[in-house]
Each structure stands twice: as structure tokens, then as C-alpha cells.
Amino acid sequence: MAQFLVRDLDKKLMNRLKKRAEADGKSLQAEVKAILEEAAKVYPEDFLEWARSFRGKLSPQTSDSAELIREDRDR
């Protein structure tokens, strides 16, 4: 699992994080990890935007089913 170090955090921020962790019954590390995981979530609207963008890059794949049936019958 990856790790990283954040330097020069404000003491007020550290105290707020510690209080939040204590209120949630977590260690400071677990609380910060939970905050980062929540912040990095992919939200449905973000995924839909990406999917629409990707779909627009694809060439349309349409066919006339009646035409396909006629071709099949002719064979």
C-alpha cells in the first residue's frame, strides 16, 4: 500500500483533525484516510459525464433490422 507525508500542517488544523478522529472513535491516521477516500470518490455525475464523452467518440453502430432479416431470408 502506498504512503505519503504531508508537511507543515497548521496546528489548528491538526487539532481539528485530532478532535474529529476522537469523536469518530478513530485514530488520526484512520480519520485522515477516511477523509481522503471520501474526497477521491468518483461521483455518479462525474462517471456519466465521462461515459457520455466516451460514447461521443465512438462511431455510431446502427443497422436496419428489417434489412438484415430480408438478407437472411434471401440466403
N, CA, C and O atoms as a CHARMM CRD file, in Angstrom:
* protein
*
  300
    1    1 MET  N      0.84500  -1.17300   0.00000 PROA 1      0.00000
    2    1 MET  CA     0.00000   0.00000   0.00000 PROA 1      0.00000
    3    1 MET  C      0.89500   1.24300   0.00000 PROA 1      0.00000
    4    1 MET  O      1.94000   1.25700   0.65100 PROA 1      0.00000
    5    2 ALA  N      0.49200   2.26600  -0.71700 PROA 2      0.00000
    6    2 ALA  CA     1.28100   3.49000  -0.84000 PROA 2      0.00000
    7    2 ALA  C      1.15600   4.35800   0.40700 PROA 2      0.00000
    8    2 ALA  O      0.18100   4.27500   1.15300 PROA 2      0.00000
    9    3 GLN  N      2.15900   5.18200   0.60500 PROA 3      0.00000
   10    3 GLN  CA     2.17800   6.11400   1.73200 PROA 3      0.00000
   11    3 GLN  C      2.66400   7.46300   1.23700 PROA 3      0.00000
   12    3 GLN  O      3.37100   7.55500   0.23400 PROA 3      0.00000
   13    4 PHE  N      2.27100   8.52000   1.96200 PROA 4      0.00000
   14    4 PHE  CA     2.85500   9.82500   1.68600 PROA 4      0.00000
   15    4 PHE  C      2.87000  10.65100   2.96200 PROA 4      0.00000
   16    4 PHE  O      2.15900  10.34700   3.92000 PROA 4      0.00000
   17    5 LEU  N      3.67400  11.68400   2.96500 PROA 5      0.00000
   18    5 LEU  CA     3.87100  12.53500   4.12400 PROA 5      0.00000
   19    5 LEU  C      3.41700  13.93700   3.77300 PROA 5      0.00000
   20    5 LEU  O      3.76400  14.46600   2.71700 PROA 5      0.00000
   21    6 VAL  N      2.64700  14.53300   4.65200 PROA 6      0.00000
   22    6 VAL  CA     2.21100  15.92300   4.45900 PROA 6      0.00000
   23    6 VAL  C      2.93600  16.76800   5.49800 PROA 6      0.00000
   24    6 VAL  O      2.79300  16.54000   6.70000 PROA 6      0.00000
   25    7 ARG  N      3.70100  17.73000   5.04300 PROA 7      0.00000
   26    7 ARG  CA     4.49100  18.56500   5.94800 PROA 7      0.00000
   27    7 ARG  C      3.80700  19.91300   6.16900 PROA 7      0.00000
   28    7 ARG  O      2.95900  20.34500   5.38800 PROA 7      0.00000
   29    8 ASP  N      4.20200  20.54700   7.24400 PROA 8      0.00000
   30    8 ASP  CA     3.82900  21.93600   7.54200 PROA 8      0.00000
   31    8 ASP  C      2.32100  22.15200   7.67900 PROA 8      0.00000
   32    8 ASP  O      1.79800  23.15800   7.19900 PROA 8      0.00000
   33    9 LEU  N      1.62900  21.23500   8.31800 PROA 9      0.00000
   34    9 LEU  CA     0.21100  21.44200   8.59200 PROA 9      0.00000
   35    9 LEU  C      0.06300  22.41600   9.75600 PROA 9      0.00000
   36    9 LEU  O      0.82600  22.37500  10.72100 PROA 9      0.00000
   37   10 ASP  N     -0.90400  23.26800   9.64900 PROA 10     0.00000
   38   10 ASP  CA    -1.19700  24.22800  10.69400 PROA 10     0.00000
   39   10 ASP  C     -1.61700  23.50000  11.97300 PROA 10     0.00000
   40   10 ASP  O     -2.32900  22.49700  11.91100 PROA 10     0.00000
   41   11 LYS  N     -1.17900  23.99900  13.12900 PROA 11     0.00000
   42   11 LYS  CA    -1.51100  23.34500  14.39900 PROA 11     0.00000
   43   11 LYS  C     -3.01700  23.32300  14.64200 PROA 11     0.00000
   44   11 LYS  O     -3.54300  22.36600  15.20900 PROA 11     0.00000
   45   12 LYS  N     -3.70500  24.37100  14.21600 PROA 12     0.00000
   46   12 LYS  CA    -5.16900  24.41100  14.38700 PROA 12     0.00000
   47   12 LYS  C     -5.81900  23.30000  13.57500 PROA 12     0.00000
   48   12 LYS  O     -6.75300  22.64500  14.03800 PROA 12     0.00000
   49   13 LEU  N     -5.32000  23.09300  12.36400 PROA 13     0.00000
   50   13 LEU  CA    -5.85000  22.01900  11.52600 PROA 13     0.00000
   51   13 LEU  C     -5.59500  20.66600  12.17300 PROA 13     0.00000
   52   13 LEU  O     -6.48400  19.81600  12.21600 PROA 13     0.00000
   53   14 MET  N     -4.38500  20.46700  12.67500 PROA 14     0.00000
   54   14 MET  CA    -4.05700  19.19400  13.33200 PROA 14     0.00000
   55   14 MET  C     -4.96900  18.95500  14.53700 PROA 14     0.00000
   56   14 MET  O     -5.43600  17.83600  14.75100 PROA 14     0.00000
   57   15 ASN  N     -5.22000  19.99800  15.31900 PROA 15     0.00000
   58   15 ASN  CA    -6.10500  19.85200  16.47700 PROA 15     0.00000
   59   15 ASN  C     -7.53100  19.50700  16.05100 PROA 15     0.00000
   60   15 ASN  O     -8.18900  18.67800  16.67900 PROA 15     0.00000
   61   16 ARG  N     -8.00400  20.14800  14.97800 PROA 16     0.00000
   62   16 ARG  CA    -9.35500  19.83300  14.48100 PROA 16     0.00000
   63   16 ARG  C     -9.42700  18.40000  13.99300 PROA 16     0.00000
   64   16 ARG  O    -10.41000  17.70700  14.25400 PROA 16     0.00000
   65   17 LEU  N     -8.40100  17.94400  13.28700 PROA 17     0.00000
   66   17 LEU  CA    -8.37800  16.56200  12.80600 PROA 17     0.00000
   67   17 LEU  C     -8.34100  15.57400  13.96900 PROA 17     0.00000
   68   17 LEU  O     -9.02400  14.55000  13.94300 PROA 17     0.00000
   69   18 LYS  N     -7.54700  15.88300  14.98200 PROA 18     0.00000
   70   18 LYS  CA    -7.46600  15.00000  16.14700 PROA 18     0.00000
   71   18 LYS  C     -8.80700  14.93000  16.87600 PROA 18     0.00000
   72   18 LYS  O     -9.23500  13.85200  17.28900 PROA 18     0.00000
   73   19 LYS  N     -9.46900  16.07500  17.03500 PROA 19     0.00000
   74   19 LYS  CA   -10.78200  16.10200  17.68400 PROA 19     0.00000
   75   19 LYS  C    -11.81000  15.32300  16.86600 PROA 19     0.00000
   76   19 LYS  O    -12.63000  14.58800  17.41800 PROA 19     0.00000
   77   20 ARG  N    -11.75700  15.48900  15.56400 PROA 20     0.00000
   78   20 ARG  CA   -12.68300  14.77000  14.68600 PROA 20     0.00000
   79   20 ARG  C    -12.45600  13.26100  14.78500 PROA 20     0.00000
   80   20 ARG  O    -13.40900  12.48600  14.85800 PROA 20     0.00000
   81   21 ALA  N    -11.19800  12.85800  14.78500 PROA 21     0.00000
   82   21 ALA  CA   -10.86000  11.43800  14.89900 PROA 21     0.00000
   83   21 ALA  C    -11.35100  10.88200  16.23100 PROA 21     0.00000
   84   21 ALA  O    -11.92800   9.79600  16.28700 PROA 21     0.00000
   85   22 GLU  N    -11.11800  11.63100  17.29200 PROA 22     0.00000
   86   22 GLU  CA   -11.54100  11.19200  18.62100 PROA 22     0.00000
   87   22 GLU  C    -13.06900  11.07200  18.68400 PROA 22     0.00000
   88   22 GLU  O    -13.59100  10.11600  19.25900 PROA 22     0.00000
   89   23 ALA  N    -13.77400  12.02300  18.10400 PROA 23     0.00000
   90   23 ALA  CA   -15.23600  11.99000  18.10400 PROA 23     0.00000
   91   23 ALA  C    -15.76900  10.79300  17.32200 PROA 23     0.00000
   92   23 ALA  O    -16.81800  10.24100  17.65500 PROA 23     0.00000
   93   24 ASP  N    -15.04200  10.39900  16.28500 PROA 24     0.00000
   94   24 ASP  CA   -15.45400   9.25100  15.46600 PROA 24     0.00000
   95   24 ASP  C    -14.91500   7.93600  16.01000 PROA 24     0.00000
   96   24 ASP  O    -15.19400   6.87200  15.45800 PROA 24     0.00000
   97   25 GLY  N    -14.13900   8.00600  17.10100 PROA 25     0.00000
   98   25 GLY  CA   -13.56800   6.79900  17.67700 PROA 25     0.00000
   99   25 GLY  C    -12.50200   6.16400  16.80000 PROA 25     0.00000
  100   25 GLY  O    -12.35700   4.94200  16.77300 PROA 25     0.00000
  101   26 LYS  N    -11.75200   7.00400  16.07800 PROA 26     0.00000
  102   26 LYS  CA   -10.72200   6.51800  15.16900 PROA 26     0.00000
  103   26 LYS  C     -9.37700   7.10800  15.54600 PROA 26     0.00000
  104   26 LYS  O     -9.28800   8.09100  16.28200 PROA 26     0.00000
  105   27 SER  N     -8.33600   6.48500  15.02400 PROA 27     0.00000
  106   27 SER  CA    -7.00700   7.07400  15.14100 PROA 27     0.00000
  107   27 SER  C     -6.92800   8.24000  14.15400 PROA 27     0.00000
  108   27 SER  O     -7.73500   8.34300  13.23000 PROA 27     0.00000
  109   28 LEU  N     -5.95200   9.10700  14.36400 PROA 28     0.00000
  110   28 LEU  CA    -5.76300  10.23000  13.44300 PROA 28     0.00000
  111   28 LEU  C     -5.51300   9.71700  12.03200 PROA 28     0.00000
  112   28 LEU  O     -6.05600  10.25900  11.06900 PROA 28     0.00000
  113   29 GLN  N     -4.69600   8.67900  11.90300 PROA 29     0.00000
  114   29 GLN  CA    -4.40400   8.11300  10.58400 PROA 29     0.00000
  115   29 GLN  C     -5.66100   7.59000   9.91200 PROA 29     0.00000
  116   29 GLN  O     -5.88200   7.83700   8.72700 PROA 29     0.00000
  117   30 ALA  N     -6.48900   6.86700  10.66200 PROA 30     0.00000
  118   30 ALA  CA    -7.72100   6.31400  10.08700 PROA 30     0.00000
  119   30 ALA  C     -8.67900   7.42200   9.67200 PROA 30     0.00000
  120   30 ALA  O     -9.35300   7.31500   8.64700 PROA 30     0.00000
  121   31 GLU  N     -8.73700   8.47700  10.46300 PROA 31     0.00000
  122   31 GLU  CA    -9.62500   9.59700  10.13400 PROA 31     0.00000
  123   31 GLU  C     -9.16900  10.30900   8.87100 PROA 31     0.00000
  124   31 GLU  O     -9.98200  10.61000   7.99700 PROA 31     0.00000
  125   32 VAL  N     -7.87100  10.57900   8.77100 PROA 32     0.00000
  126   32 VAL  CA    -7.34100  11.26000   7.57500 PROA 32     0.00000
  127   32 VAL  C     -7.52800  10.36900   6.34700 PROA 32     0.00000
  128   32 VAL  O     -7.85800  10.86200   5.26800 PROA 32     0.00000
  129   33 LYS  N     -7.32100   9.07200   6.50500 PROA 33     0.00000
  130   33 LYS  CA    -7.53300   8.14300   5.39100 PROA 33     0.00000
  131   33 LYS  C     -8.98300   8.16900   4.93400 PROA 33     0.00000
  132   33 LYS  O     -9.25200   8.19200   3.73300 PROA 33     0.00000
  133   34 ALA  N     -9.92800   8.16700   5.88200 PROA 34     0.00000
  134   34 ALA  CA   -11.35100   8.21400   5.53600 PROA 34     0.00000
  135   34 ALA  C    -11.70000   9.50900   4.81500 PROA 34     0.00000
  136   34 ALA  O    -12.48200   9.50200   3.86400 PROA 34     0.00000
  137   35 ILE  N    -11.12800  10.61400   5.26200 PROA 35     0.00000
  138   35 ILE  CA   -11.37600  11.91000   4.61600 PROA 35     0.00000
  139   35 ILE  C    -10.85700  11.88600   3.17700 PROA 35     0.00000
  140   35 ILE  O    -11.53900  12.34900   2.26300 PROA 35     0.00000
  141   36 LEU  N     -9.66700  11.35600   2.97900 PROA 36     0.00000
  142   36 LEU  CA    -9.08900  11.28500   1.63000 PROA 36     0.00000
  143   36 LEU  C     -9.88900  10.35600   0.72100 PROA 36     0.00000
  144   36 LEU  O    -10.11200  10.66700  -0.44900 PROA 36     0.00000
  145   37 GLU  N    -10.31900   9.21900   1.26000 PROA 37     0.00000
  146   37 GLU  CA   -11.12400   8.28800   0.45400 PROA 37     0.00000
  147   37 GLU  C    -12.42500   8.93500   0.02200 PROA 37     0.00000
  148   37 GLU  O    -12.84300   8.78300  -1.12700 PROA 37     0.00000
  149   38 GLU  N    -13.06400   9.64900   0.91900 PROA 38     0.00000
  150   38 GLU  CA   -14.31500  10.33200   0.58500 PROA 38     0.00000
  151   38 GLU  C    -14.08300  11.40800  -0.46800 PROA 38     0.00000
  152   38 GLU  O    -14.87600  11.55800  -1.39800 PROA 38     0.00000
  153   39 ALA  N    -12.99500  12.15400  -0.31800 PROA 39     0.00000
  154   39 ALA  CA   -12.68700  13.23200  -1.25900 PROA 39     0.00000
  155   39 ALA  C    -12.35800  12.70100  -2.65200 PROA 39     0.00000
  156   39 ALA  O    -12.57900  13.39000  -3.64800 PROA 39     0.00000
  157   40 ALA  N    -11.83300  11.48100  -2.72500 PROA 40     0.00000
  158   40 ALA  CA   -11.39700  10.92000  -4.00700 PROA 40     0.00000
  159   40 ALA  C    -12.44900  10.04100  -4.66800 PROA 40     0.00000
  160   40 ALA  O    -12.18100   9.44200  -5.71000 PROA 40     0.00000
  161   41 LYS  N    -13.63000   9.95100  -4.08800 PROA 41     0.00000
  162   41 LYS  CA   -14.68200   9.10800  -4.68100 PROA 41     0.00000
  163   41 LYS  C    -15.06000   9.61400  -6.06800 PROA 41     0.00000
  164   41 LYS  O    -14.99100  10.80900  -6.35600 PROA 41     0.00000
  165   42 VAL  N    -15.45800   8.67700  -6.91000 PROA 42     0.00000
  166   42 VAL  CA   -15.99700   9.03800  -8.21300 PROA 42     0.00000
  167   42 VAL  C    -17.50400   9.13100  -8.04400 PROA 42     0.00000
  168   42 VAL  O    -18.16800   8.14800  -7.71700 PROA 42     0.00000
  169   43 TYR  N    -18.02100  10.29100  -8.26500 PROA 43     0.00000
  170   43 TYR  CA   -19.45000  10.50900  -8.10700 PROA 43     0.00000
  171   43 TYR  C    -20.17700  10.12900  -9.39600 PROA 43     0.00000
  172   43 TYR  O    -19.61700  10.25300 -10.48600 PROA 43     0.00000
  173   44 PRO  N    -21.42500   9.66600  -9.27300 PROA 44     0.00000
  174   44 PRO  CA   -22.17100   9.21300 -10.45900 PROA 44     0.00000
  175   44 PRO  C    -22.22100  10.24300 -11.57000 PROA 44     0.00000
  176   44 PRO  O    -22.08500   9.89200 -12.74200 PROA 44     0.00000
  177   45 GLU  N    -22.41400  11.51400 -11.22400 PROA 45     0.00000
  178   45 GLU  CA   -22.48800  12.52800 -12.27800 PROA 45     0.00000
  179   45 GLU  C    -21.15000  12.67800 -13.00300 PROA 45     0.00000
  180   45 GLU  O    -21.13200  12.97900 -14.19700 PROA 45     0.00000
  181   46 ASP  N    -20.03400  12.47300 -12.30600 PROA 46     0.00000
  182   46 ASP  CA   -18.72700  12.51100 -12.96000 PROA 46     0.00000
  183   46 ASP  C    -18.59100  11.34000 -13.93100 PROA 46     0.00000
  184   46 ASP  O    -18.09600  11.50200 -15.04600 PROA 46     0.00000
  185   47 PHE  N    -19.03500  10.15800 -13.49600 PROA 47     0.00000
  186   47 PHE  CA   -18.96000   8.98200 -14.35600 PROA 47     0.00000
  187   47 PHE  C    -19.84300   9.16200 -15.58000 PROA 47     0.00000
  188   47 PHE  O    -19.43600   8.83900 -16.69600 PROA 47     0.00000
  189   48 LEU  N    -21.05800   9.67900 -15.37500 PROA 48     0.00000
  190   48 LEU  CA   -21.96200   9.88100 -16.51300 PROA 48     0.00000
  191   48 LEU  C    -21.37200  10.85800 -17.51800 PROA 48     0.00000
  192   48 LEU  O    -21.48900  10.65900 -18.72700 PROA 48     0.00000
  193   49 GLU  N    -20.74400  11.90300 -17.02400 PROA 49     0.00000
  194   49 GLU  CA   -20.10100  12.86200 -17.92300 PROA 49     0.00000
  195   49 GLU  C    -18.99900  12.17600 -18.73300 PROA 49     0.00000
  196   49 GLU  O    -18.88400  12.38200 -19.94100 PROA 49     0.00000
  197   50 TRP  N    -18.18800  11.35600 -18.05000 PROA 50     0.00000
  198   50 TRP  CA   -17.12700  10.63900 -18.74500 PROA 50     0.00000
  199   50 TRP  C    -17.72000   9.66700 -19.76700 PROA 50     0.00000
  200   50 TRP  O    -17.23600   9.58400 -20.89600 PROA 50     0.00000
  201   51 ALA  N    -18.76300   8.93500 -19.37700 PROA 51     0.00000
  202   51 ALA  CA   -19.37200   7.95300 -20.27400 PROA 51     0.00000
  203   51 ALA  C    -19.95100   8.62900 -21.51400 PROA 51     0.00000
  204   51 ALA  O    -19.79700   8.12200 -22.62500 PROA 51     0.00000
  205   52 ARG  N    -20.60500   9.75200 -21.33300 PROA 52     0.00000
  206   52 ARG  CA   -21.16500  10.47500 -22.48600 PROA 52     0.00000
  207   52 ARG  C    -20.06000  10.96200 -23.41300 PROA 52     0.00000
  208   52 ARG  O    -20.18900  10.90700 -24.63600 PROA 52     0.00000
  209   53 SER  N    -18.98000  11.43700 -22.82100 PROA 53     0.00000
  210   53 SER  CA   -17.85500  11.89500 -23.61700 PROA 53     0.00000
  211   53 SER  C    -17.25400  10.73800 -24.41700 PROA 53     0.00000
  212   53 SER  O    -16.95600  10.87900 -25.60300 PROA 53     0.00000
  213   54 PHE  N    -17.08100   9.59400 -23.75200 PROA 54     0.00000
  214   54 PHE  CA   -16.52800   8.41500 -24.41100 PROA 54     0.00000
  215   54 PHE  C    -17.46300   7.92700 -25.51100 PROA 54     0.00000
  216   54 PHE  O    -17.02100   7.56800 -26.60200 PROA 54     0.00000
  217   55 ARG  N    -18.75700   7.91900 -25.21300 PROA 55     0.00000
  218   55 ARG  CA   -19.75000   7.46500 -26.19700 PROA 55     0.00000
  219   55 ARG  C    -19.71800   8.33800 -27.44800 PROA 55     0.00000
  220   55 ARG  O    -19.88200   7.84200 -28.56300 PROA 55     0.00000
  221   56 GLY  N    -19.50600   9.64100 -27.25900 PROA 56     0.00000
  222   56 GLY  CA   -19.44900  10.56000 -28.39100 PROA 56     0.00000
  223   56 GLY  C    -18.26500  10.29500 -29.30400 PROA 56     0.00000
  224   56 GLY  O    -18.29100  10.66600 -30.47700 PROA 56     0.00000
  225   57 LYS  N    -17.22400   9.65400 -28.77600 PROA 57     0.00000
  226   57 LYS  CA   -16.03900   9.35700 -29.57400 PROA 57     0.00000
  227   57 LYS  C    -16.21100   8.10100 -30.42200 PROA 57     0.00000
  228   57 LYS  O    -15.45400   7.87900 -31.36700 PROA 57     0.00000
  229   58 LEU  N    -17.20300   7.28200 -30.08600 PROA 58     0.00000
  230   58 LEU  CA   -17.43300   6.04600 -30.82000 PROA 58     0.00000
  231   58 LEU  C    -18.23500   6.31500 -32.08300 PROA 58     0.00000
  232   58 LEU  O    -19.07900   7.21000 -32.11700 PROA 58     0.00000
  233   59 SER  N    -17.96700   5.54000 -33.10800 PROA 59     0.00000
  234   59 SER  CA   -18.75700   5.68800 -34.32300 PROA 59     0.00000
  235   59 SER  C    -20.11500   5.02600 -34.10400 PROA 59     0.00000
  236   59 SER  O    -20.20700   4.00700 -33.41900 PROA 59     0.00000
  237   60 PRO  N    -21.15400   5.59000 -34.67600 PROA 60     0.00000
  238   60 PRO  CA   -22.48300   5.00800 -34.48000 PROA 60     0.00000
  239   60 PRO  C    -22.56200   3.61000 -35.09900 PROA 60     0.00000
  240   60 PRO  O    -22.05800   3.37900 -36.19800 PROA 60     0.00000
  241   61 GLN  N    -23.18500   2.70200 -34.39600 PROA 61     0.00000
  242   61 GLN  CA   -23.33700   1.32200 -34.85000 PROA 61     0.00000
  243   61 GLN  C    -24.83700   1.03800 -35.02000 PROA 61     0.00000
  244   61 GLN  O    -25.45100   0.35900 -34.19700 PROA 61     0.00000
  245   62 THR  N    -25.39200   1.55400 -36.07400 PROA 62     0.00000
  246   62 THR  CA   -26.82600   1.34800 -36.29400 PROA 62     0.00000
  247   62 THR  C    -27.03900   0.41300 -37.47300 PROA 62     0.00000
  248   62 THR  O    -26.21800   0.34600 -38.38700 PROA 62     0.00000
  249   63 SER  N    -28.13300  -0.29400 -37.43800 PROA 63     0.00000
  250   63 SER  CA   -28.49200  -1.16000 -38.56100 PROA 63     0.00000
  251   63 SER  C    -30.01000  -1.23700 -38.63800 PROA 63     0.00000
  252   63 SER  O    -30.71400  -1.05600 -37.64400 PROA 63     0.00000
  253   64 ASP  N    -30.48500  -1.50600 -39.82200 PROA 64     0.00000
  254   64 ASP  CA   -31.91400  -1.65700 -40.04900 PROA 64     0.00000
  255   64 ASP  C    -32.22100  -3.14300 -39.91700 PROA 64     0.00000
  256   64 ASP  O    -31.80000  -3.94400 -40.75200 PROA 64     0.00000
  257   65 SER  N    -32.95600  -3.51200 -38.86700 PROA 65     0.00000
  258   65 SER  CA   -33.22200  -4.92600 -38.62300 PROA 65     0.00000
  259   65 SER  C    -34.04300  -5.55100 -39.74800 PROA 65     0.00000
  260   65 SER  O    -33.86000  -6.72600 -40.06700 PROA 65     0.00000
  261   66 ALA  N    -34.93300  -4.78700 -40.34300 PROA 66     0.00000
  262   66 ALA  CA   -35.73400  -5.32800 -41.44800 PROA 66     0.00000
  263   66 ALA  C    -34.83100  -5.70700 -42.61500 PROA 66     0.00000
  264   66 ALA  O    -35.03300  -6.74100 -43.25200 PROA 66     0.00000
  265   67 GLU  N    -33.85400  -4.88700 -42.88700 PROA 67     0.00000
  266   67 GLU  CA   -32.90900  -5.17800 -43.97300 PROA 67     0.00000
  267   67 GLU  C    -32.11700  -6.44700 -43.66800 PROA 67     0.00000
  268   67 GLU  O    -31.89700  -7.26700 -44.55900 PROA 67     0.00000
  269   68 LEU  N    -31.69300  -6.61500 -42.43700 PROA 68     0.00000
  270   68 LEU  CA   -30.95200  -7.81000 -42.04600 PROA 68     0.00000
  271   68 LEU  C    -31.81600  -9.06800 -42.18200 PROA 68     0.00000
  272   68 LEU  O    -31.33100 -10.11300 -42.61700 PROA 68     0.00000
  273   69 ILE  N    -33.07300  -8.96500 -41.81500 PROA 69     0.00000
  274   69 ILE  CA   -33.98900 -10.11800 -41.93900 PROA 69     0.00000
  275   69 ILE  C    -34.17900 -10.48300 -43.40900 PROA 69     0.00000
  276   69 ILE  O    -34.16900 -11.66300 -43.76300 PROA 69     0.00000
  277   70 ARG  N    -34.35400  -9.47100 -44.27100 PROA 70     0.00000
  278   70 ARG  CA   -34.50400  -9.75000 -45.72100 PROA 70     0.00000
  279   70 ARG  C    -33.27200 -10.45200 -46.27000 PROA 70     0.00000
  280   70 ARG  O    -33.37600 -11.40900 -47.03800 PROA 70     0.00000
  281   71 GLU  N    -32.07900  -9.95400 -45.85800 PROA 71     0.00000
  282   71 GLU  CA   -30.84300 -10.58200 -46.33500 PROA 71     0.00000
  283   71 GLU  C    -30.77000 -12.03800 -45.87900 PROA 71     0.00000
  284   71 GLU  O    -30.35300 -12.91400 -46.63600 PROA 71     0.00000
  285   72 ASP  N    -31.17000 -12.28000 -44.66600 PROA 72     0.00000
  286   72 ASP  CA   -31.14300 -13.64100 -44.13400 PROA 72     0.00000
  287   72 ASP  C    -32.11300 -14.53900 -44.89700 PROA 72     0.00000
  288   72 ASP  O    -31.78100 -15.68300 -45.20700 PROA 72     0.00000
  289   73 ARG  N    -33.28900 -14.03800 -45.19700 PROA 73     0.00000
  290   73 ARG  CA   -34.28200 -14.81400 -45.94900 PROA 73     0.00000
  291   73 ARG  C    -33.79300 -15.12000 -47.36500 PROA 73     0.00000
  292   73 ARG  O    -34.01000 -16.21100 -47.89200 PROA 73     0.00000
  293   74 ASP  N    -33.12700 -14.13100 -47.96900 PROA 74     0.00000
  294   74 ASP  CA   -32.64300 -14.32400 -49.35100 PROA 74     0.00000
  295   74 ASP  C    -31.54900 -15.40000 -49.41900 PROA 74     0.00000
  296   74 ASP  O    -31.38100 -16.04300 -50.45600 PROA 74     0.00000
  297   75 ARG  N    -30.82400 -15.59300 -48.34800 PROA 75     0.00000
  298   75 ARG  CA   -29.80200 -16.62400 -48.34600 PROA 75     0.00000
  299   75 ARG  C    -30.46000 -17.96700 -48.30100 PROA 75     0.00000
  300   75 ARG  O    -29.77500 -18.99000 -48.29100 PROA 75     0.00000
